[in-house]
Amino acid sequence: MAPGFTLPNVRYLNHTGAKGIFVEEHMDRPTTAEVARFFDKVRVTKHCWLWEASLNGKRYGHFWHRGQNIKAHRFSYALFVRPIKPGKQILHRRECGNPSCVNPHHLYMGTHTDNMRDKKIWGDIVFGERVGVSKLSESDVRIIRKIYRDNKFNHKYIGELFNVDRTTVGRIVRGEYWRRVH
């Protein structure tokens, strides 16, 4: 830690009596040195605490703690708020929305369903041709539907034209896939 640096003013709960649970289900409370090592990788700004060490492809920080790679925002939540219940996720509040933020005031515990709801509300779910592995564009989908509707070619033939499986064509023409494309 930088000389003269003090930990930001946040609630620091004593998790004793929680069967030794700290992060996840299996970790003991970190030492002062481990907490200092955590904050060596954090840049505290006016609003966010930005993780400046290892980030994954989705910009979530990772922290090596006692032989395990832990998501930094989960470590922060468990350190400053409460132990994380089994099966729960630690989510970012919308005011922040920055995956590299580890400020416990910007985090809350929720379920996978909560996470998916938030992503839908905030427009974070990627659909259609924005999905990196998508073989089709929105234009292709419109053409597939038009060809099927107008010419009555079968799913297999249309699939061969667009290099997709016949079941994919069937799901497109029935509106099960690419529902947002009209």
Secondary structure as GFF3:
##gff-version 3
##sequence-region A 1 182
A	DSSP	alpha_helix	32	39	.	.	.	ID=ss1
A	DSSP	beta_strand	42	44	.	.	.	ID=ss2
A	DSSP	beta_strand	49	51	.	.	.	ID=ss3
A	DSSP	beta_strand	62	65	.	.	.	ID=ss4
A	DSSP	beta_strand	68	71	.	.	.	ID=ss5
A	DSSP	alpha_helix	72	80	.	.	.	ID=ss6
A	DSSP	beta_strand	89	92	.	.	.	ID=ss7
A	DSSP	three_ten_helix	104	106	.	.	.	ID=ss8
A	DSSP	beta_strand	107	110	.	.	.	ID=ss9
A	DSSP	alpha_helix	112	122	.	.	.	ID=ss10
A	DSSP	three_ten_helix	128	130	.	.	.	ID=ss11
A	DSSP	alpha_helix	138	151	.	.	.	ID=ss12
A	DSSP	alpha_helix	155	162	.	.	.	ID=ss13
A	DSSP	alpha_helix	166	173	.	.	.	ID=ss14
###
